[in-house]
Structure formats: structure tokens, C-alpha cells
């Protein structure tokens, strides 16, 4: 911090009195009448006489390290030697044989942030690149799926060929991406609602647990759908449903990607994140409900069966996923 006299404008230079006998009154009177208290204090400090430093001759009852070292020979190494010989040697808690010298003080640790994790950033970057490649190679396939979804055409009526191995791999990747993004979003929700700073569980363990639970939810729900459809519906209906359902879940993973990027790399409010997530979940579930109605229960008397089918295979597993994530927090945090 600069001296207050140096900060004064050049046009109002303040003359300093010559060094004579220390007289505060004369120093202040020699300054201009508009001199500030800070300038008066600086002028007095600049004229303070040198003080002779004399060590005390009283006995050292505290065994202070470096007290018996002459002033001219006092250094960091001499202070360490004096500490080991005089202070630590007489203490039962001193262990000079241990080579430990603290360097400075401990800094205050910062809480874990997803945006500062290079691993999370790299995974999101890879997901973005792979998703861009998938969208670039599957434009025709996506357009045909949208037509079959809203026009309610079966495989026999549509021009869409059976899913190839490449399209199946794309669907598997988007399934995994959906679970990963759901785990990231729930971790952001946990950070906003709970104090993770003093948690004994690593943030990477929490994030991995959330992701595994979301992947398990998607896999178990797919098995439930396969078994139920195999019992009640024919092969053509099952094939059309598997294609449409995979397309909707993959689309859900793609639509969740901008929200995940916003939640990770910006201070996105929690209520807005929850609102967007709920709107997206409701939108995808309405499309699943519509496709189930058109494909399995097209008649009015099948509405009760449709509600039981949809709630049992879609809404209950979704509620179970939320309870599993909350229960995981209660165990680990």
C-alpha cells in the first residue's frame, strides 16, 4: 500500500522538514493547512528517530528458541538448531529425530465442483462428439421413426428396415448416456440440497453410485417390458414397441444433454433445473403412453388395462428410482 504522501497530487507537493530534533508540533505546522490527517501521520512517521534495540538481560524462563543466539548470527538454520537443542529437547513431546518441518500453513479446502473435474469434462466432451456423429449418420432413421411414432404404422406398413447392428450400438450408447446424465443431474441436486463439504464419502463414489443405479433402472425396466410384452402381445407388436421405445429413451438422453451441460458448467438455479427435468420427463412419458395406447390398447374398453400397464411398467419404476437415489444418500451421507 502506497504512502498517503505519495498519493498526493503533484500540484500540491508537501515540503518535508529537515531532520532535526523530533518535534511533532513543528512538523505539523510545517505542513500546508489543507493536509489530511493521513498526510500528517505520514510526515510524523517519516521523522521518527531511530531507536536502539537492546535485548533484555532477564533470564529466559520460557526457553524461547533463538534467544541465546547473537543477533548477528541469527538465521533460520540457527533458529532450527536452537529449537532442537533448547526447546524440543526438554519437552517429552518433542521428537527431533523425526524429519518434519511444516512449510507454511494449511489452506482452506474448496468444495468439490463438477466443472473443475477434468474427468467429468472429458466424459461430457466424448458424449457430445459421439452424439453428434450419431445424429449425423441417423437423420433418415430418425425421420422415419418420427413418422411411425405419430402415424401409428406397423413394421409391415412402414418403409423402415429392421434395426441394423450399427443402430443397435447407437441405441445402447444413448441408453448409457441417459443413465450417466441422470446421475450427473442428481449429483447436482444433492450438492444444492445437502452439505457435501464434510462428507467422508468421495464425490466420485457418489457420482458412480448414482450412475450405476440409473443404469440398473433402465436395464431392469427394459427386462420388465420384454417379459410383459412377450406374455400378452404378438411378435409384430413387440418389434414395433421395442423400436419406438428405444427411440424415445434415446431421444430423452439427447434432450437431457443441454440441461446437464448447464447444470455442470454454470450456476443454474435448482428450481429451474427441476422444472425442466419434470417437463422433459412428462413429455417423454406422454409419448410412451400415446404409443402404448395406439399399439396395444386402441379400443376404449382397454383404457383401464392401459393405465395399469403404463403405471406398473413406467411410473412405479420411476418412483422406485427416486427412492433408491434418496436411500443411497441416506446411507452414504
N, C-alpha and C positions, 0 to 999 in steps of 0.2 A: 504494500500500500504506500503510495507516494506521500511525501510530507505535504502538509497543508500549505506551507510557504511556497513549495514548488508548483502547486496548483493555481497560484495567484496569477492573474493576467500580467502580461509583460508591461502594460502601460502603467500599472500601479505597483511598481517594484518597491519592496520594503527594505530600507537600509538596515544592515545588521551592525550593532555597535561593536567596537573593537573589544578584544578580550582584555579586560581589566579585572578589578576586584568584583566578585559576584554581587550584584545589586539588582534584585528583581524590579524594584520600583523604577530605577533608571532605565532598565531595558524596556519596560512597558511604555515609559514616557518617550523613549526614542522612536517608537513605532508611530505610524500615522494614526490619526484619530479614528479612521474607519476600519482599523484592524480587528479581525474577528477574534473571539476567544481561542479558537484553534490556532490561529497565527500567533497570538500572544504566548500560548503554551509552547509552541514550537520554538519561538525565539528564546524563551527561558531555558528550555532543554538544551538548545544549542550552546548556551553559555555556562552550563553547569560545569564546575571544576572537577578535575579528575580526583577520584577517591582512592586512597591507598587501601589495598586489600591485605589484611593481616589475619593469619589463621589463629584460631583460638588455642590457648595453651591449656585449656581444661582437659582432663582425662576423657578418653573415648570410651564411655560406658556402653555404647550400642554396637561396638565393633564394626563401625562403618567401613566398607571396603574402599581402599584408596586413601584413607585418612592419614596413614603414616608414610605415604609416598610423597616425595618432594614435588612442589608444583611444576618444576621444570621437567621432571621425569614422568609426569602423569600422562598415560596413554591408555588406549583400550586394552592392549595386551597386559600392561602393568596392572590395570584395574582387574582383569580376569585372574591374574596370579594372586593379587591381594585378596580377592574374594574367596578363592580356593583355600588359601593359607590361613586367613584370619576369621572369615565369617562362616564358610561352609564346614571347615574342619572341626569347629567346636559345636556344630549342630548335629543331633542324632539323625536328622532328616537329610543332611547333605551327603551326596554321593558323587564326589569329584571324579571317580573312575568311569562314570557314565559319560560318553562324549555327546552331550546335548547342550546346544546353545540356541535358545529361541531367537529367531531373527524377526523382529517386529511384533506386531500384534495380529490377532486373527481378524479377518474381515467378516462383515455380516453377510451370511449366505443369502442368495436370492432364491425365491421360489421357482420351481420348475415351470417352464413355459414351452408349449408345443412349438411355437415359432422359432425358438432358439435351439431346437433339436435337429441336428443335421440328418439323422436317420429318418425322422418323420418327413422332413422336407424332401429327401431323396425318394422316399416311397410315393409321396404325392406327385412328384415330378414324373416318376415312372408310370403311375396310373394315368396321368394326363396324356403322356405320349402314346401309351398303348390304346387308350380310349379314342384318341384322335385317329390312330391308324384303323381301329375297328369301324369307326363311323365313316371313314373314307372308303373302306372296302365293302361296306354293307349298305350302301344307300338304296340299291334296288330291293334288297331283302327287307329293309325297314319300311319302305313304302308299301310293299306287298303285305307285310304284317299289319300295317295300319288299315289297309283296305279290308283285309279279312277280319280284323277286330270289330270294325263298325258295320260292315256289310253282312256279317254273320254267314260267311261262306265256309263250307267244309273243305277238306283237302281234295275231295273229288271234284269240287266246283271251282276251286281257285287255281291260279297258274303257278302257285308257289311250290317249288320242288321240295322233296324231303330234305331235312337238315343234313348238311354235309359235316364231315369231321372238323373242318375249319370253323363252321358256325357253332358247333357244339363247344369247341375250345373257347370261342369268343364268349359264349353264354356262361361257361364255367368261370372265366376270368371276371366277368361283370358280376357274377354271384359273389365271388370272393371280395371284389372291390366294394360291393354293397355292405357286406359284413364289416369290412375294415373301416369304412366311412361311418357306419353306425357306432362302432367302438370309439372312434375319434370324437364324434359328437357327444356321446355320453360322457367321455372323459372331460370335455369342455364344460358340460353341465355339472359334473362333480366338482370341478375346480371352482365354479361360480357359486355352488351351494355348500361346499364343505371346505374346511381348512386342511389342505394337504401339506402345509409347510412343516408341521411337526409329525407327520405320518412316518412310521417306521417301515412301511412298505414302499419299495421303489416305484416311481411313476411308470417305469417301463413294465413292471409286473402288473400294475393296474391296467395299463393300456392293453397288454397282451391278454389279460383275463377277459376284459370286455370284448375284445375282438374274437376270442375263441367262443365265448358264449353266443355272440351274434352268428358266427358260422355254424355253431351247433343248432341254433334256432332255425336257420334256413335249411340245413340238411334234414333235421327231424320233420319239419313241416312238409318238405318235399316227399319224404317217405310216407307220411300220413295221406297226402294227396294221391300218391301212386297206389297205395293199398285200397283206399276208399273207392277210387275210380275203377280199379280193377274188379272190385266186387259188384258195383252197381251199373256200370256203363260199358258200352261196346268199344271195340278197338278204334274205330274211326273217331268217336267222340274223345277217347283218351288221347289219341295222337294230336287232334286239333287243340285240346286243352293244354297239353304239355307245351306245344309250340307257342300258344298265346300267353300262357303263364310265364314261361321263361322270358318272353319278350317284355312283359310288364315288369318283372322283377329286375331285369337288366336295365330297363328304362328308369326304374326307381333309383338304381345305383348311379346312373349318369346324372339324373336331376339332383341327387344329393351332393354331387361333387362341388358345385359352386358354393353351397352352404358350408361344406366342410372347409373349403379354402378361406371363406370369410371368417369362420369361427377360429381358425388356426392363426391366420396372419393379420387379424385386426381385432380391435376391441368391440366385437359385435354384442349388443345387449342380449341378455339371456331371454327376455320375454319375446323378442323378435325372432330369435333362433327357434324357440319352442313353437311360436306361431307358424313359422314357415314349415317346420317339420310336421306339425299336425295337419296343415293344409295339404302337403305333399302326400302324407300317409292316407288321408281321407280320399284324395283324388285317385290314387292307385287302387285303393280298396273298392271304390265305386266302380272302377273299370273291371276289376275282378268280379264284383257282384253282377255287373251287367253281362259279362261273358258267361258266367255260370248260369244266369237266367236264360240267355239265348241258346246255350248249348245243351244244358241238362234239364231245365225246368221251364220249357217255353209256354206251358199252359197255366192258367190261373190257379187251378186246384193244386199245382205243385209249389205254390208260394211258401207254404209252411215248411215243406221239405227243403226249399232253397234257403230259408232263414236258418234252419238247423244245420244244413251243410256249410253255409258261409260262417256262421258263428263258431261252429265246432272246429273247423279247419283253418280259419283265418283270424278271427278276433280273439279266441281263447289262447292260441299260441302267442299272439302279440302281447296280450296281458301277462302271460307267463314269462315272456322275455323281459318285460319291465320289472316284474317281481324278482326274477333271477338276478338282474343287474343291481337292484336295490339291496337284495340279500347279500350279494358279493361285497358291496360297500360296507354293510354292517359287520361282515366278518373280517375284512382286511383293514378297515379304517378304525 
